[in-house]
Amino acid sequence: MDCSMPFPNRNVGMRGLLSCLNHGKERPEHNLAYPADPSDPRLIHWVKYPGNPILVPPPHIRDLDFRDPTTAWFGPDGHWRVAIGSKINDTGISLVYHTTNFTTYELLDGLLHAVPETGMWECVDFYPVSTTEKKGLNTSDNWPGVKHVLKASLDNTKIDYYALGTYYVENDTWIPDNEMADVGFGLRYDYGKYYASKTFYDQNKQRRVLWGWIGESDSEDDDIKKGWASVQSIPRVVLFDQKTRSNLLQWPVEEVENLRSNLKEFNKVVVGPGTVVPLDVGTATQLDISAEFEIDGKALKGATRDDIVGYNCVVGGGANYL
């Protein structure tokens, strides 16, 4: 059984929605589960709802084009909302369901959003960001000064795209701020190998945390021999960029500092043109390097305008440029 489960919302009694493809079946099913011990902070053991599956693809959606529910958010009408990725022909879409009990659901006639020529939307994520405060928001927060992020993992390209926009709760639709940079054509969380990402709200530290799946190019035989395949990314904190007001800011969670040890610091190291400067850092299986450079003022003034070019992934050979 292959499953994708968004983080449960502690305000609704700890429920988890799972998008599952049971081996031997051709249709994904959405199942409900509860923690066996809600007081367990690690939530290790879960119990399946006996009435599963609670959601199956609607008649106008192909069986395999229906998966990965978002974290539910609460509306002023007393209904919870859940969005699910899909497609119609080559148009990526996000369906919206209403529920009051998480066991029965009503599919809305309209769509949260749709973008032609983007194909199947997987792992849809939908969450608010504050444009005025430097803190994360609960998934249900919505008031003046809030933007909403819509993110989709495109099955055709295996790339995660996101866009900022406005959510209209009265009809459960979302409109991007910039139609030219809509989902699938604009911003990305990461320009390397990064897919199927998901955020959750950390209520204890009032932050929104993002993590993603990093696939590999090893063969299946090699995966079996080593006993594992792919890795989870280091979690990142996500905030609205109040300077540009057109993108998100990300950086590793502060807990990453606990992984660092054996710090070595080098100051006032002179790096001349074309030189290689060895630094004795000892032996390590992994290095985390932070460096700051100060360019000689005379050399900078002597540079011609032709020497000063802006960096971009095309001319700079950036990672995974498409």
C-alpha positions as CSV (number, residue, x, y, z in Angstrom):
1,M,0.0,0.0,0.0
2,D,1.5,3.3,-1.1
3,C,0.2,6.2,1.0
4,S,0.5,9.9,1.3
5,M,-0.8,11.5,4.5
6,P,-1.0,15.2,5.4
7,F,-0.3,16.1,9.0
8,P,-3.5,15.7,11.1
9,N,-5.1,18.8,12.6
10,R,-5.0,18.7,16.4
11,N,-8.1,20.9,16.6
12,V,-10.3,18.2,15.1
13,G,-9.4,15.3,17.4
14,M,-6.4,14.1,15.5
15,R,-7.6,12.6,12.2
16,G,-5.4,11.6,9.3
17,L,-6.5,11.3,5.7
18,L,-4.5,8.8,3.7
19,S,-4.3,8.5,-0.1
20,C,-3.7,4.8,-0.7
21,L,-3.1,2.7,-3.8
22,N,-3.5,-0.9,-2.7
23,H,-1.3,-3.2,-4.7
24,G,-3.5,-5.3,-7.0
25,K,-6.1,-2.5,-7.3
26,E,-6.2,0.1,-10.1
27,R,-8.0,2.9,-8.1
28,P,-6.6,5.1,-5.3
29,E,-8.7,5.2,-2.2
30,H,-8.8,7.8,0.5
31,N,-9.0,6.3,4.0
32,L,-9.4,7.7,7.5
33,A,-7.2,6.8,10.5
34,Y,-7.1,7.8,14.2
35,P,-4.1,7.7,16.6
36,A,-4.3,4.8,18.9
37,D,-3.0,7.0,21.7
38,P,-3.7,10.7,21.1
39,S,-1.4,11.6,24.1
40,D,1.6,10.0,22.4
41,P,3.6,13.0,21.1
42,R,5.2,10.8,18.4
43,L,1.8,9.3,17.2
44,I,3.4,6.0,16.3
45,H,0.4,3.8,16.2
46,W,-2.8,4.5,14.2
47,V,-6.2,2.7,13.9
48,K,-8.1,2.5,10.6
49,Y,-11.7,3.8,10.4
50,P,-13.9,0.7,9.9
51,G,-15.9,2.5,7.2
52,N,-13.0,3.0,4.8
53,P,-12.7,4.0,2.0
54,I,-14.3,7.4,2.7
55,L,-13.5,8.9,-0.7
56,V,-13.2,7.4,-4.2
57,P,-12.8,9.2,-7.6
58,P,-16.0,10.9,-8.8
59,P,-17.5,9.6,-12.1
60,H,-15.9,12.3,-14.3
61,I,-12.3,11.7,-13.0
62,R,-10.1,8.8,-14.1
63,D,-9.4,6.3,-11.4
64,L,-5.6,7.0,-11.2
65,D,-6.1,10.8,-11.4
66,F,-7.3,11.3,-7.9
67,R,-4.9,11.4,-4.9
68,D,-3.1,13.2,-2.1
69,P,-5.6,15.2,0.1
70,T,-4.5,18.5,1.6
71,T,-4.6,19.3,5.3
72,A,-8.2,20.3,6.1
73,W,-9.1,23.9,6.8
74,F,-12.2,25.3,8.5
75,G,-14.6,27.8,7.0
76,P,-17.0,30.3,8.6
77,D,-20.0,28.1,7.5
78,G,-18.9,25.4,10.0
79,H,-17.6,23.1,7.3
80,W,-14.1,21.7,6.9
81,R,-12.6,21.8,3.4
82,V,-10.2,19.3,1.8
83,A,-8.6,19.8,-1.6
84,I,-7.4,16.9,-3.8
85,G,-5.3,17.0,-6.9
86,S,-6.4,15.7,-10.3
87,K,-6.6,16.5,-14.0
88,I,-9.1,16.8,-16.8
89,N,-7.4,16.0,-20.1
90,D,-4.1,18.0,-19.8
91,T,-5.4,20.6,-17.3
92,G,-4.2,20.2,-13.8
93,I,-7.0,20.9,-11.2
94,S,-7.7,20.9,-7.5
95,L,-11.1,19.5,-6.4
96,V,-12.7,20.7,-3.2
97,Y,-14.7,18.7,-0.7
98,H,-16.8,19.8,2.3
99,T,-17.2,17.8,5.4
100,T,-18.4,18.2,9.0
101,N,-17.4,14.8,10.4
102,F,-14.5,13.5,8.1
103,T,-16.5,10.4,7.2
104,T,-18.9,11.8,4.7
105,Y,-18.0,14.4,2.0
106,E,-19.7,16.7,-0.5
107,L,-17.8,17.4,-3.8
108,L,-18.3,21.1,-4.8
109,D,-19.3,21.9,-8.4
110,G,-16.5,24.3,-8.9
111,L,-12.7,24.0,-8.6
112,L,-10.2,25.6,-6.2
113,H,-8.0,26.3,-9.3
114,A,-7.1,24.9,-12.7
115,V,-4.2,25.5,-15.0
116,P,-4.1,24.2,-18.6
117,E,-1.1,22.2,-19.9
118,T,0.2,21.3,-16.5
119,G,-1.1,17.7,-16.4
120,M,-1.8,15.7,-13.3
121,W,-1.5,17.6,-10.0
122,E,-0.1,15.5,-7.1
123,C,0.5,16.4,-3.5
124,V,-1.5,19.6,-3.6
125,D,-0.7,21.9,-0.7
126,F,-2.8,24.9,0.3
127,Y,-2.0,27.2,3.2
128,P,-2.1,30.8,4.4
129,V,0.9,33.1,4.9
130,S,1.0,36.4,6.8
131,T,2.0,39.5,4.8
132,T,2.5,41.6,8.0
133,E,4.0,39.2,10.6
134,K,7.1,37.0,10.6
135,K,5.3,33.9,11.9
136,G,3.5,30.9,10.5
137,L,-0.3,30.6,10.4
138,N,-2.7,27.8,11.2
139,T,-4.1,26.3,8.0
140,S,-7.6,27.7,8.7
141,D,-6.4,31.3,9.3
142,N,-7.9,33.8,6.9
143,W,-8.2,37.6,7.3
144,P,-7.0,40.8,5.7
145,G,-3.3,40.7,5.4
146,V,-3.2,37.0,4.5
147,K,-2.1,35.5,1.2
148,H,-2.7,31.9,0.3
149,V,-0.1,29.6,-1.3
150,L,-1.2,27.0,-3.8
151,K,1.4,24.3,-4.6
152,A,1.2,21.3,-6.9
153,S,3.7,18.6,-7.7
154,L,3.5,18.1,-11.5
155,D,3.4,14.4,-12.4
156,N,4.6,15.2,-16.0
157,T,7.8,16.9,-14.9
158,K,8.3,15.8,-11.3
159,I,8.7,19.4,-10.3
160,D,7.0,21.3,-7.4
161,Y,5.6,24.7,-8.4
162,Y,3.8,27.2,-6.1
163,A,2.1,30.6,-6.5
164,L,0.8,33.3,-4.2
165,G,-2.8,34.4,-4.5
166,T,-6.1,35.2,-2.9
167,Y,-8.5,32.7,-1.5
168,Y,-12.3,33.4,-1.7
169,V,-13.9,31.3,1.0
170,E,-17.5,32.2,-0.2
171,N,-17.1,30.0,-3.3
172,D,-13.8,28.2,-2.4
173,T,-11.8,29.5,-5.3
174,W,-8.2,30.8,-5.5
175,I,-6.8,33.4,-7.9
176,P,-3.1,33.9,-8.4
177,D,-1.5,37.4,-7.9
178,N,0.4,37.0,-11.2
179,E,-1.3,34.9,-13.9
180,M,1.9,34.7,-15.8
181,A,3.5,33.0,-12.9
182,D,0.7,30.6,-12.1
183,V,1.2,27.1,-10.7
184,G,3.3,25.1,-13.1
185,F,4.9,28.1,-14.9
186,G,6.3,30.3,-12.1
187,L,8.0,29.9,-8.8
188,R,9.5,26.7,-7.4
189,Y,10.5,25.7,-3.9
190,D,13.7,24.3,-5.1
191,Y,15.6,24.1,-8.4
192,G,17.3,20.9,-7.6
193,K,15.9,17.4,-7.1
194,Y,12.9,18.0,-4.8
195,Y,9.3,16.7,-5.1
196,A,6.1,15.8,-3.4
197,S,6.6,18.4,-0.7
198,K,4.2,19.1,2.1
199,T,3.9,21.8,4.8
200,F,2.5,21.7,8.3
201,Y,1.8,24.2,11.0
202,D,3.9,23.9,14.2
203,Q,1.6,25.5,16.8
204,N,4.2,25.3,19.5
205,K,6.7,27.5,17.7
206,Q,4.2,29.3,15.4
207,R,5.9,28.4,12.2
208,R,5.1,26.7,9.0
209,V,7.5,23.8,8.2
210,L,8.2,22.5,4.7
211,W,9.7,19.1,3.8
212,G,10.0,17.2,0.5
213,W,11.1,14.0,-1.1
214,I,14.5,13.7,-2.8
215,G,14.5,10.8,-5.2
216,E,17.6,9.0,-6.5
217,S,18.9,7.6,-9.7
218,D,20.0,4.2,-8.3
219,S,18.7,1.1,-9.8
220,E,16.1,-1.0,-8.1
221,D,18.6,-3.8,-7.6
222,D,20.9,-1.3,-5.8
223,D,18.0,-0.1,-3.6
224,I,17.3,-3.6,-2.6
225,K,20.9,-4.3,-1.7
226,K,21.3,-1.2,0.5
227,G,17.9,-1.6,2.0
228,W,16.6,1.9,1.4
229,A,15.7,4.3,-1.4
230,S,15.4,8.1,-1.5
231,V,15.7,10.6,1.4
232,Q,13.6,13.2,3.1
233,S,14.8,16.7,2.9
234,I,15.9,18.8,5.9
235,P,12.8,20.6,7.1
236,R,12.6,24.3,6.2
237,V,10.6,27.3,7.7
238,V,8.5,29.1,5.2
239,L,7.5,32.8,5.4
240,F,6.1,35.4,3.0
241,D,8.9,37.7,1.6
242,Q,7.8,41.2,2.9
243,K,10.4,42.9,0.7
244,T,9.6,41.5,-2.7
245,R,6.0,40.7,-1.7
246,S,6.0,38.2,-4.6
247,N,7.6,35.0,-3.3
248,L,8.3,32.9,-0.2
249,L,11.4,32.8,2.0
250,Q,12.8,29.5,3.2
251,W,15.6,28.4,5.5
252,P,16.4,25.3,7.5
253,V,14.7,24.8,10.9
254,E,16.7,25.9,13.9
255,E,17.0,22.3,15.1
256,V,19.5,21.7,12.4
257,E,22.1,23.5,14.6
258,N,22.0,20.5,16.9
259,L,23.5,18.3,14.1
260,R,26.6,20.4,13.8
261,S,29.8,19.6,15.7
262,N,33.6,20.1,15.6
263,L,33.4,23.6,14.4
264,K,36.5,25.0,12.7
265,E,36.7,28.7,11.8
266,F,39.1,30.4,9.4
267,N,39.5,34.1,9.3
268,K,41.2,36.6,6.9
269,V,42.1,33.9,4.4
270,V,43.4,35.6,1.2
271,V,42.3,33.9,-2.0
272,G,44.2,35.3,-5.0
273,P,43.1,35.1,-8.6
274,G,43.4,31.5,-9.9
275,T,44.7,30.2,-6.5
276,V,43.8,27.1,-4.6
277,V,43.9,27.6,-0.8
278,P,43.9,24.3,1.3
279,L,42.1,24.4,4.6
280,D,42.7,21.7,7.2
281,V,39.2,20.5,8.4
282,G,40.2,17.0,9.4
283,T,38.2,14.0,8.3
284,A,34.4,13.9,8.0
285,T,31.7,12.1,6.2
286,Q,29.8,15.3,5.6
287,L,30.7,19.0,5.8
288,D,28.5,22.0,6.3
289,I,30.4,25.1,5.0
290,S,29.5,28.7,5.5
291,A,31.7,31.3,3.8
292,E,31.7,35.1,3.5
293,F,33.9,36.8,0.9
294,E,35.1,40.4,0.7
295,I,36.1,41.5,-2.8
296,D,39.1,43.9,-3.1
297,G,37.7,47.4,-3.9
298,K,40.4,48.2,-6.5
299,A,39.8,45.0,-8.4
300,L,36.0,45.6,-8.4
301,K,36.4,49.2,-9.7
302,G,38.8,47.9,-12.4
303,A,36.2,45.5,-13.8
304,T,34.5,46.6,-17.0
305,R,30.8,46.6,-17.5
306,D,31.1,43.5,-19.7
307,D,32.7,41.7,-16.8
308,I,29.7,42.4,-14.5
309,V,26.8,40.0,-15.4
310,G,23.9,38.9,-13.4
311,Y,23.9,35.2,-12.5
312,N,21.2,32.9,-13.9
313,C,20.9,29.2,-14.3
314,V,21.3,29.3,-18.0
315,V,24.7,30.8,-18.2
316,G,25.8,29.7,-14.7
317,G,25.1,26.0,-15.1
318,G,22.7,26.0,-12.1
319,A,21.4,22.7,-10.7
320,N,18.7,21.0,-12.7
321,Y,17.9,23.9,-15.0
322,L,14.9,23.1,-17.2
